[in-house]
């Protein structure tokens, strides 16, 4: 495992050099390992605390990151990579062992405040060609059972990161677990998005309302929603630049500060993760997604004034 400790999916909009998001509930970031310029875990944790963030997601149970988060006051979501779904689905004991090693161990020994376990990362993407279709929910159920057996529920719950609502929503609702969608606000055009009589001036709001509408139509109006990824790139497209990124991040952050919702959805946005604090130089994703970092690898701001 690499020692590249870099924040991904962070919810950060540094306003005019001050600020930061102290005292705001529901703001979170994801901490990944996809960088050629690593940061030490204790530095990352201090950066989060200095900027007022009280929630973070790890894509995997990284020992260094988890130890650094111990007794930090930051709530943690731990991710399970897709390549672990099959063994966790086939063996309840494997799930028990995983929870013991990666959740119970850090809660009891280091005081890590683990609130969620994210089982899989967009496992139903079409590009996977149903590779994880038969293993995702058995793995989810086994992990949930293991959390209960370890006495960690309701403090620690299971969730799943999805690109959009799907048949998986039904299973998540039946297990009373949150849904964690990734929403891209970027489409490279300034043209409004029109849905019936409602014109949307940003794709994020349109996508979020579509998600909520789909949940409501299928009887899941009260399902918790944790926005797993949202951000604006600063390079890789003519519309991807620091000015637009700052404008989008500021607008979304203002909406969250003010407790506002979207035009046709819930009255306020739930927990939200911005993408990202730093550029993901080794991430296996499209170029524009690697360029959504608020900071460059030299720690200079790339999407704020």
N, C-alpha and C positions, 0 to 999 in steps of 0.2 A: 504494500500500500504506500502511496506517495505521501510525502510530508508537505504537500502544497496546500496550505490552509488559506483559502480565499473565500470571501463571501460572495455567494451567488443569490440571486433573487432578492436583493435587499430592498427593503422599503425605506428609501432614503431620499430626501429632497432637502439639501442644505440650502437654506434661504439666505442669500446675500452674505454668506460667510458666517452667519450666526447659527444658527441653527438648527435648531435641530428639533426633534420631536418629543421633547420631554413631557411626561404627564399624559400622553395620548395612549389610550387603550386600543388594542386591536392591531397595532403596527408590528410587523415582524419581518425577518429576513431569512434567507436560506444560505447555509454555509456549505459550500462544496469544495472539491479538491482539484478543480480543473484550471490550474495556472502553472506557468513556468516560473513565476516569481512568488514563492511561498511567503506567507506571513506566519509568525509563531502564534500558536493558539492564545497565549496570554495577551498578546498584542491585539488580536481580533476581539477578544472578550472585552478588553478595556475600551476599544474603539466603539463597540456596541453600547457599553455603559455610558461613555462620555457623550454619546449622541442620543441617549434616552431610549434606546430600544430594550424592550423587556421580553421579546419572544424571538426564537430562532429555530430554523429547521436544518437538520443535518441530512444529507442525502444517504449517508450510511453511518453506522455506529463507529465513528472514528475515535479511538481511545484518547488521543491527545486533546481533541476538541472537547470531548465529554468531561475529561478531568478538569480542563480549564474552566468549564462552565459550572463546576461544582460550587455551590453556595454563592453564586454570582447574582442571584435575584432574577435571572433570565429563565423564562419558561422554554422548554425544549420539545421539539418534534423530531423523532429519530426515524430516518427512512430505511426501508429494506429494499435493496436493489432487485431488479427483475430476475437476475440469475439465481437468486435464492428462493424464488417462489416454488419451484418444483420440489425441492427437498422439504420445505416447510409444509407444503400441501400433503405430501405423502406420509409424513410422520409427526403425530402430535408430540412425541418426545423431542423431535428436532426443534419444534416451536418452543417447548418448555426450556430446552437448553439455550436457545437464542435469547429468550426473555431473561433468563437467569444471568447470562453473560453480558448482555447489552443493555438491560434495563435495571433489573434488581440490583446488580452489582454496583452500578453507578449511583443509584438512588441511595443505597444503604452506606456505601463506603465513602462517597464523595459529596453527597448531598445535592445531586443533580435533580432539578425539578422537571422531570420528563412527563409531559402532559399527553402527548400523542405518539403513536407509532404509525407511520405512513407505509402501508404494505403495497409495494410496487410503485413504479413511476411511469404513468401513462401506459399501462400494460395492454390496453386495447387499441393502440394506434394501428391503423391499417398497414403500416410498413412492417409490423411484426407478423402479419398474416396469421392471426389467431394463435400465435405461439404460446401465449400465456392465458388463453381463454379458459382452459380446463384446470388451471392451477391457482389462479389468483384468489378466488373466493374460498376454496379449501384452506389456502394459506392464511387468509384473513380470519377465518373462523378458528383455526388452530392457534393463531397468535392471540386472538381475543380470549379464548379459553385459557391459554397460558397466563395471560395477565390476570384473569380472575383467580386462577389457582394460586398465583403468587401474591394475591391480596393487593394488587396494584390498581384495580378498578374501584371506584370511578375516577381516581386521580389520573390514571393513564388510560387513554382510549385508542381504538384503532380508527384509521381513516385511509383514504386512497386518493392519489393524485390522478386526475383525469383531464383530458383535453376538452371534453364536452360531455353533456348529459348523454346517457345511453341506457341500454338494458341493465347495465351494472347498477344504475341508480336504484332500481327496485330492490336488489339484494342489500345495498347499503342501508336503504330505508328500513328494511325488515330487521336489520341488526342494530338500528338506531345509532348509526355512526355518521359523522359529518362527511360531506363531499368537498374535495379540494381541487377545484378546476384551475386550469391555466388559461388566462385570457390575454390575447394579443390585441393591443389597440392600434397596431401599425399596419396600414395597407398602402402606403406610398401615394395617397391622393388626398386632396383637400375637399373633395366632393362630399356633401352630407349623405348620410345613410338614412333612407326613408323606410319606415316600417308602418304600413297603413297610413294613419294620419299623423304619426309622430316622426318628426325629423330629428335625427341624431347628428350632433356635430363632432362626436368622437366615437370610434369603433368600440372602445372599451365599454362605454355605457350601453351601446346597442347589444353587444355580446352578453353583458351581464343580465340585461333585461330578458334576452332570449333564454338564457339559462333558467332564470327564476320562473318565467312563463312555462317552460317545459316541465319544471318540477311541479308547479301548481296544477297543470293540466293532468298530470299523472298521479295526483293525490299526495304530493310531498311538499306542501306549502310551508311546513314547519321544519324541514330538514336544515340543519346547520350548514352554512357555507363558509369555507375558509379559502379565500382567493390565493392560490398557490404561486402565481407568477403574473406579474404585470410590469411593463416598463417600455421605454422608448429608446431605440438605438441612436448612437451618435455618429455612426459611420456605416458604410456598406450600401447606401442607397441615397439618391438625391434628396429625399425628404428626411434622411437620418442625419441630424446634426445636433450640436449641444443646445442651440437655442430652442428647438422644438422639444427636445428632451426635458429641458428645464421647465418649459411651459406646461407640458403634460404632467410632469411630476408635481409641480406646484399646484396645478388645478386639482389633481386628485387628492393631494394632501390637504388642501383647503377644504375640500368637500368632506373629508374624514374629520378634520378639526371641528367643522361646523355641524357634524352629525347629520349631514344630508344624504339622501338616497339618490336613486336614479329616477328617470321620468316615469317609469311604469313598473317599478319594482318595490322592494322592501324599503322602509323609511330610512334605513342607514346601511352603510357598508359594514360587513363583518370584518374579521381579521384579514389583513391584506399584506401580501409580500411583493415588494418591488423587485424588479430584475434590472440591475444588480448593483452591488457596491463597487466591484472592480471587474475589469474586462476578463472574460474567461478564455485565456489564450490557448487552452488545450481542449476546450469543450467540443464534443462531437455533435455540433449543431450548425445551423446556417450562419453565414458570416455576420449578418446583422444582429443575431442573437448573442454573438460574442462581443458585440460593441454596445451593450446596454449598461456598462459600468458607469457609476457616478464618479469614481476615481480611476485614474490610469494606474499602471503598475508602479509608477514612481510616487504614488499617493497624491498626485495633483488632481484637482477636480476637473472632470471632463464634461459634466452636464449641468453645471451651475455657473452663476455669475462669479 
